[in-house]
Amino acid sequence: MADLGQIMEWTFLQETSVPKEVEEVLLEGEVVEACYKTIRDVAVITNKRIMVADRQGITGKKVEIYTIPFKSIVMYSSENGGIIDLNSELELWTRVGRFKLNLNRKVDIRKLDRIIAKHVL
């Protein structure tokens, strides 16, 4: 389990399809709005939450899934990439800690901005 005293950080590389094992844990009425490949697995944004799978160990068979409900986000910021630093960043402040999402240049920061705003504001 992660220590939330420190900032949690993940990198989203590009959009991808939703894996079957993620579809199996969705609630009734929960709809996937975006899915991103991360370093070892996926991050899924639904109409209710952000889920990030954290594969652990050498084989990656052990998986811890972090769920950030939109209702727990109290503030967020987004920073688009520039000329030298091509990556974008999203930071989420929640009741339990701060989360940072690094976005590869293939990820549309404004799309994520709109999804989060739609469910947080």
Sequence and secondary structure as in RCSB ss.txt:
>XXXX:A:sequence
MADLGQIMEWTFLQETSVPKEVEEVLLEGEVVEACYKTIRDVAVITNKRIMVADRQGITGKKVEIYTIPFKSIVM
YSSENGGIIDLNSELELWTRVGRFKLNLNRKVDIRKLDRIIAKHVL
>XXXX:A:secstr
   TTS EEEEE EE    HHHHTT  TT  EEEEEE SSSEEEEESSEEEEEEEETTT  EEEEEEEEGGGEEE
EEEE   SS   EEEEEEESS EEEEEE TTS HHHHHHHHHHHH 
